[in-house]
């Protein structure tokens, strides 16, 4: 699993970082960023974070 964020469309709601802080954090500019690609233990939470993004800018490959 590989996670990418289209930061141009991110609204900075923080839901991804709240659901999966092992993979996502809010950067100093207020937008989400990937800090660690998910390992097997994080995949379910990372997918849940992607699915819950209100603007659908988190892409799972």
ChimeraX attribute file (.defattr): number of C-alpha atoms within 10 A of each C-alpha:
attribute: neighborCount
match mode: 1-to-1
recipient: residues
	/A:1	12
	/A:2	12
	/A:3	19
	/A:4	14
	/A:5	18
	/A:6	13
	/A:7	13
	/A:8	8
	/A:9	12
	/A:10	19
	/A:11	14
	/A:12	17
	/A:13	15
	/A:14	18
	/A:15	18
	/A:16	27
	/A:17	19
	/A:18	13
	/A:19	17
	/A:20	20
	/A:21	19
	/A:22	18
	/A:23	21
	/A:24	24
	/A:25	20
	/A:26	19
	/A:27	12
	/A:28	8
	/A:29	7
	/A:30	13
	/A:31	17
	/A:32	24
	/A:33	22
	/A:34	19
	/A:35	13
	/A:36	14
	/A:37	16
	/A:38	20
	/A:39	13
	/A:40	8
	/A:41	9
	/A:42	16
	/A:43	18
	/A:44	13
	/A:45	17
	/A:46	27
	/A:47	19
	/A:48	13
	/A:49	23
	/A:50	23
	/A:51	16
	/A:52	14
	/A:53	17
	/A:54	14
	/A:55	14
	/A:56	14
	/A:57	18
	/A:58	25
	/A:59	14
	/A:60	14
	/A:61	7
